[in-house]
Amino acid sequence: VGNVGSKVETACRKLGMRVLLNDPPREEREVGQKSGGMEKSVFVDLETVKKEADIITLHTPLTKSG
């Protein structure tokens, strides 16, 4: 999860959302800590994201080639 993804994760957790993260090299690894009663952010596989997520955001790096 890059810079933008981390900021989106933080904002969503502050709103009390459960956050599912998918980054193939890091799948199924728990990140973050409980904060103010909010659930942890968890790395999950893509199928779990598609089944369980109400909102999906996709973040890719900006390259010179556009």
Contacts in CASP RR format, 6 or more apart in sequence:
PFRMAT RR
TARGET T0000
AUTHOR 0000-0000-0000
METHOD contacts of the structure
MODEL  1
VGNVGSKVETACRKLGMRVLLNDPPREEREVGQKSGGMEKSVFVDLETVK
KEADIITLHTPLTKSG
1 9 0 8 1.000
1 21 0 8 1.000
1 23 0 8 1.000
1 26 0 8 1.000
1 31 0 8 1.000
2 59 0 8 1.000
4 59 0 8 1.000
5 57 0 8 1.000
5 59 0 8 1.000
8 57 0 8 1.000
8 59 0 8 1.000
9 19 0 8 1.000
9 21 0 8 1.000
9 41 0 8 1.000
12 19 0 8 1.000
13 19 0 8 1.000
13 35 0 8 1.000
13 38 0 8 1.000
13 41 0 8 1.000
16 38 0 8 1.000
17 38 0 8 1.000
18 38 0 8 1.000
18 39 0 8 1.000
19 39 0 8 1.000
19 41 0 8 1.000
19 42 0 8 1.000
20 41 0 8 1.000
20 42 0 8 1.000
20 44 0 8 1.000
20 48 0 8 1.000
20 49 0 8 1.000
20 52 0 8 1.000
20 53 0 8 1.000
21 31 0 8 1.000
21 41 0 8 1.000
21 42 0 8 1.000
21 43 0 8 1.000
21 44 0 8 1.000
22 43 0 8 1.000
22 44 0 8 1.000
22 45 0 8 1.000
22 46 0 8 1.000
22 49 0 8 1.000
23 43 0 8 1.000
26 43 0 8 1.000
27 43 0 8 1.000
27 44 0 8 1.000
27 45 0 8 1.000
28 42 0 8 1.000
28 43 0 8 1.000
28 44 0 8 1.000
28 45 0 8 1.000
29 43 0 8 1.000
30 40 0 8 1.000
30 41 0 8 1.000
30 42 0 8 1.000
30 43 0 8 1.000
31 40 0 8 1.000
31 41 0 8 1.000
31 42 0 8 1.000
31 43 0 8 1.000
32 40 0 8 1.000
32 41 0 8 1.000
33 40 0 8 1.000
34 40 0 8 1.000
44 52 0 8 1.000
49 56 0 8 1.000
50 56 0 8 1.000
END
